[in-house]
Amino acid sequence: MTASPPGREIDRIDDRLKATGAATYSADHQAENTAYACVVTSAIGL
């Protein structure tokens, strides 16, 4: 990444995709055989 002086326009490849909602993000992809877990704690102490 190169630095540019303040106020200078820079070209962005994904600006149109993001503005129109057509961009894909990492959360948009589903991995195969994904396992989910949840931690459950007891409300009754021993």
C-alpha positions as a printed Julia matrix, in Angstrom:
46×3 Matrix{Float64}:
   0.0     0.0    0.0
   1.44    3.35  -0.94
   0.78    6.58   0.88
  -0.96    9.4   -0.96
  -1.11   13.06  -0.03
  -4.29   14.22   1.73
  -7.04   15.32  -0.64
  -5.75   13.3   -3.59
  -8.25   10.93  -5.17
  -7.3     7.27  -5.23
  -8.73    4.54  -7.44
 -10.73    1.93  -5.59
 -11.54   -1.32  -7.34
 -14.45   -2.34  -5.12
 -16.22    0.99  -4.58
 -18.95    0.43  -7.18
 -19.58   -3.13  -5.95
 -19.94   -1.99  -2.34
 -22.14    0.98  -3.22
 -24.55   -1.19  -5.23
 -24.58   -4.06  -2.72
 -23.03   -6.49  -5.2
 -19.79   -6.99  -3.25
 -19.28  -10.32  -1.49
 -17.78  -10.48   1.97
 -16.27  -13.34   3.94
 -19.51  -13.71   5.95
 -21.4   -14.35   2.7
 -19.64  -17.7    2.12
 -20.72  -20.94   3.75
 -18.07  -23.56   4.45
 -18.94  -27.22   4.03
 -19.28  -29.43   7.12
 -19.08  -26.51   9.53
 -19.61  -27.46  13.17
 -21.13  -25.01  15.64
 -20.86  -25.1   19.42
 -22.31  -23.28  22.39
 -21.0   -23.2   25.96
 -23.69  -23.91  28.55
 -23.06  -23.33  32.24
 -25.12  -24.61  35.15
 -27.17  -22.2   37.24
 -26.96  -24.63  40.19
 -23.59  -24.75  41.98
 -22.17  -27.91  43.43
